[in-house]
Amino acid sequence: MIEVKNLHKSFGDREVLKGIDVTFDNGKTNLIIGQSGSGKTVLMKNLVGLLDPTEGEVLYDGRDFVTMSKDERIAMRREMGMIFQSAALFDSLSVLENVMFPLDMFSKMTYRDRIKRAQACLDRVGLIMAQDKFPGEISGGMQKRVAIARAIVLNPKYLFCDEPNSGLDPKTSLVIDELLHGITEEFNMTTIINTHDMNSVMGIGDNILFIYNGAKEWVGNKDMVMDSTNEKLNDLVFASDLFKKVKAANMK
């Protein structure tokens, strides 16, 4: 579980995050949504330590990441997996070598055990057959699945995903959503996903934080979205083609 308490972030005189309070639960896909410039990317960067908050706490199962020493933060990051908007794979490494990379850097496992672990993760995302290929030889959707395998290879407690469906077609996006949701439940991870994909909101939104102009505007889940009376949330979600179709169907 990750608890965010009274989180503020300013850049000079500009306050980007305005006292965010939210809890992200274990075993659930926690989504952060909001318009461009709302502060959701800045929030995630504060969660993982790429930015330091101006004020507030970020508690990982009770441990305050903000006040940790440098060595404590390094150890803490080994409990995190990250999936970037681009898959961020190493072009010169094979698929298997990409997944093995965190093990090579941080694990004391034998070489044989590192291979077995990486292959198990590739098998979990359905890509064991592509282990000898290079990133340039596989599709964008497959690259995202390799990135997921790499992110979970160290068996993290916390998984962070920045726009994991960016650039993917709807069918492939659904595969990625289902994969992330299944892995989250299977390993009881705390998964946090920055997304603008409303299909993801309705598909895997176990817990949804809606940020508006740097502040927490609404918290709920996918079942509560359709009945929300929050006008700002409705303006965001009903602007998508998916919600226009759903709304039209419900009015018949």
C-alpha positions as CSV (number, residue, x, y, z in Angstrom):
1,M,0.0,0.0,0.0
2,I,1.2,3.5,-0.8
3,E,-0.2,6.5,1.1
4,V,0.1,10.0,-0.1
5,K,-0.5,12.7,2.5
6,N,-0.8,16.4,1.9
7,L,1.5,16.3,-1.1
8,H,2.5,19.6,-2.6
9,K,5.0,20.3,-5.4
10,S,6.0,23.8,-6.6
11,F,8.3,24.9,-9.3
12,G,9.3,28.4,-8.3
13,D,6.0,30.4,-7.8
14,R,4.0,27.8,-9.7
15,E,2.2,25.2,-7.5
16,V,1.6,22.0,-9.6
17,L,0.4,19.7,-6.8
18,K,-2.0,21.1,-4.2
19,G,-2.2,18.9,-1.2
20,I,-2.9,15.5,-2.7
21,D,-4.2,12.9,-0.2
22,V,-4.8,9.4,-1.6
23,T,-4.2,5.7,-0.8
24,F,-3.2,3.2,-3.5
25,D,-4.1,-0.4,-2.4
26,N,-2.3,-3.7,-2.8
27,G,-3.6,-6.1,-5.4
28,K,-5.4,-3.4,-7.3
29,T,-4.8,-1.4,-10.5
30,N,-4.8,2.1,-9.2
31,L,-5.3,4.6,-12.1
32,I,-4.4,8.3,-12.1
33,I,-6.3,10.2,-14.7
34,G,-6.6,13.9,-15.7
35,Q,-6.2,16.3,-18.6
36,S,-2.8,17.2,-19.9
37,G,-1.1,19.5,-17.5
38,S,-3.2,18.4,-14.6
39,G,-0.2,17.2,-12.6
40,K,-0.5,13.4,-12.9
41,T,3.0,12.9,-14.3
42,V,4.5,15.2,-11.6
43,L,2.7,13.1,-9.0
44,M,4.1,9.9,-10.3
45,K,7.6,11.4,-10.4
46,N,7.2,12.4,-6.8
47,L,6.1,8.9,-5.9
48,V,9.2,7.2,-7.4
49,G,11.7,9.9,-6.3
50,L,12.5,11.5,-9.6
51,L,11.2,14.7,-8.0
52,D,11.1,15.7,-4.3
53,P,7.8,17.1,-3.0
54,T,7.8,20.6,-1.6
55,E,5.7,19.3,1.3
56,G,4.0,16.1,2.3
57,E,4.6,12.4,2.8
58,V,4.8,9.3,0.5
59,L,4.5,6.2,2.7
60,Y,5.4,2.8,1.3
61,D,3.7,0.4,3.8
62,G,4.4,3.0,6.5
63,R,7.9,3.9,5.3
64,D,8.3,7.6,4.4
65,F,10.1,7.7,1.1
66,V,10.5,11.5,1.3
67,T,12.7,11.4,4.4
68,M,14.8,8.3,3.5
69,S,18.5,8.6,3.2
70,K,20.1,8.0,-0.2
71,D,21.1,4.4,0.6
72,E,17.6,3.7,1.9
73,R,16.0,5.1,-1.3
74,I,18.3,2.9,-3.4
75,A,17.2,-0.1,-1.5
76,M,13.6,1.0,-1.7
77,R,13.8,1.3,-5.5
78,R,14.7,-2.3,-5.8
79,E,11.1,-3.0,-4.6
80,M,9.7,-1.0,-7.5
81,G,9.1,-2.0,-11.1
82,M,8.6,0.7,-13.8
83,I,7.1,0.6,-17.3
84,F,7.7,3.8,-19.3
85,Q,5.6,5.4,-22.0
86,S,8.0,4.0,-24.6
87,A,9.1,0.5,-23.8
88,A,12.6,1.8,-23.3
89,L,14.3,-1.5,-24.3
90,F,17.9,-1.8,-25.2
91,D,18.1,-2.2,-28.9
92,S,21.5,-4.0,-28.8
93,L,20.2,-6.6,-26.3
94,S,18.0,-9.6,-27.1
95,V,14.5,-9.8,-25.6
96,L,15.8,-12.3,-23.0
97,E,18.8,-10.1,-22.2
98,N,16.6,-7.1,-21.8
99,V,14.5,-8.9,-19.2
100,M,17.6,-10.2,-17.5
101,F,19.1,-6.8,-17.2
102,P,17.7,-5.9,-13.7
103,L,18.8,-9.3,-12.5
104,D,22.3,-8.8,-13.8
105,M,22.5,-5.4,-12.1
106,F,20.9,-6.2,-8.7
107,S,20.5,-9.9,-8.2
108,K,23.0,-12.3,-6.7
109,M,21.4,-15.3,-8.5
110,T,23.6,-17.6,-10.6
111,Y,23.6,-17.0,-14.4
112,R,21.5,-20.1,-14.9
113,D,18.9,-19.0,-12.3
114,R,18.8,-15.5,-13.9
115,I,18.0,-17.1,-17.3
116,K,15.3,-19.2,-15.7
117,R,13.7,-16.3,-13.9
118,A,13.8,-14.1,-17.1
119,Q,12.3,-16.9,-19.1
120,A,9.5,-17.4,-16.5
121,C,8.6,-13.8,-16.8
122,L,8.6,-13.9,-20.6
123,D,6.4,-17.0,-20.4
124,R,4.0,-15.1,-18.1
125,V,3.6,-12.3,-20.7
126,G,3.3,-14.9,-23.6
127,L,6.6,-14.1,-25.3
128,I,8.9,-17.0,-24.5
129,M,9.1,-17.7,-28.2
130,A,10.6,-14.3,-28.9
131,Q,13.4,-14.5,-26.4
132,D,16.2,-14.6,-29.0
133,K,14.8,-11.7,-31.1
134,F,15.8,-8.1,-30.8
135,P,13.4,-5.2,-30.0
136,G,13.5,-4.0,-33.6
137,E,12.3,-7.3,-34.8
138,I,9.0,-7.4,-32.7
139,S,5.9,-5.2,-32.7
140,G,5.2,-2.3,-30.4
141,G,2.7,-4.3,-28.4
142,M,5.2,-7.1,-27.9
143,Q,7.8,-4.5,-26.8
144,K,5.4,-3.3,-24.1
145,R,5.0,-6.9,-23.0
146,V,8.7,-7.4,-22.8
147,A,8.9,-4.2,-20.7
148,I,6.3,-5.7,-18.3
149,A,8.3,-8.9,-18.0
150,R,11.4,-6.8,-17.2
151,A,9.5,-4.7,-14.7
152,I,8.4,-7.8,-12.7
153,V,11.6,-9.8,-13.0
154,L,12.8,-8.7,-9.5
155,N,9.3,-9.5,-8.1
156,P,8.5,-5.9,-7.1
157,K,6.0,-4.9,-4.5
158,Y,5.1,-1.8,-6.4
159,L,4.6,-1.3,-10.1
160,F,4.5,2.1,-11.9
161,C,3.2,2.4,-15.4
162,D,3.4,5.7,-17.4
163,E,0.8,5.6,-20.3
164,P,1.4,1.9,-21.0
165,N,-1.1,1.9,-23.9
166,S,0.4,4.9,-25.6
167,G,0.7,4.3,-29.4
168,L,-1.1,1.0,-29.3
169,D,-4.3,0.0,-31.1
170,P,-7.4,-0.8,-29.0
171,K,-7.0,-4.6,-29.3
172,T,-3.4,-4.6,-28.2
173,S,-4.2,-2.0,-25.4
174,L,-6.8,-4.5,-24.1
175,V,-4.1,-7.2,-24.0
176,I,-1.8,-4.9,-22.0
177,D,-4.6,-3.9,-19.6
178,E,-5.6,-7.5,-18.9
179,L,-2.0,-8.5,-18.4
180,L,-1.3,-5.7,-15.9
181,H,-4.5,-6.4,-14.0
182,G,-3.8,-10.1,-13.9
183,I,-0.2,-9.7,-12.7
184,T,-1.3,-7.2,-10.1
185,E,-3.7,-9.6,-8.6
186,E,-1.5,-12.6,-9.0
187,F,1.5,-11.0,-7.1
188,N,-0.6,-8.7,-4.9
189,M,1.4,-5.7,-6.1
190,T,0.5,-2.1,-5.7
191,T,0.1,-1.0,-9.3
192,I,-0.2,2.7,-10.2
193,I,-1.0,3.6,-13.8
194,N,-1.0,7.0,-15.4
195,T,-3.4,6.9,-18.3
196,H,-5.6,8.9,-20.6
197,D,-7.2,5.7,-22.0
198,M,-10.9,5.6,-21.0
199,N,-11.0,2.0,-22.1
200,S,-8.5,1.3,-19.3
201,V,-10.6,3.3,-16.9
202,M,-13.7,1.1,-17.5
203,G,-11.7,-2.1,-17.9
204,I,-9.3,-2.2,-15.0
205,G,-10.0,0.8,-12.9
206,D,-10.1,-0.8,-9.4
207,N,-9.2,2.5,-7.8
208,I,-9.2,5.8,-9.8
209,L,-7.8,9.1,-8.8
210,F,-8.9,12.1,-10.9
211,I,-6.6,15.1,-10.7
212,Y,-7.8,18.5,-11.8
213,N,-5.5,21.5,-11.9
214,G,-3.1,19.9,-9.4
215,A,-5.7,18.9,-6.8
216,K,-7.6,15.7,-6.0
217,E,-11.0,16.2,-7.6
218,W,-12.5,12.7,-7.4
219,V,-11.7,9.2,-6.2
220,G,-13.7,6.1,-7.0
221,N,-13.7,3.0,-9.2
222,K,-14.8,1.9,-12.6
223,D,-18.3,1.1,-11.4
224,M,-18.8,4.5,-9.9
225,V,-17.7,6.5,-13.0
226,M,-20.9,6.2,-14.9
227,D,-22.9,7.5,-11.9
228,S,-20.6,10.3,-11.0
229,T,-22.1,13.8,-10.6
230,N,-18.7,15.5,-10.7
231,E,-19.0,17.7,-13.7
232,K,-15.2,18.0,-14.3
233,L,-14.9,14.2,-14.3
234,N,-17.9,13.9,-16.7
235,D,-16.3,16.4,-19.0
236,L,-13.2,14.3,-19.2
237,V,-14.6,10.9,-19.6
238,F,-17.6,11.6,-21.8
239,A,-15.4,13.4,-24.3
240,S,-14.1,9.9,-25.3
241,D,-15.7,7.9,-28.1
242,L,-16.2,5.0,-25.7
243,F,-18.3,7.0,-23.2
244,K,-20.3,8.7,-25.9
245,K,-21.4,5.3,-27.1
246,V,-22.1,4.0,-23.6
247,K,-24.1,7.2,-22.7
248,A,-26.1,6.9,-26.0
249,A,-26.9,3.3,-25.3
250,N,-28.1,4.1,-21.8
251,M,-30.4,6.8,-23.0
252,K,-32.2,4.4,-25.3
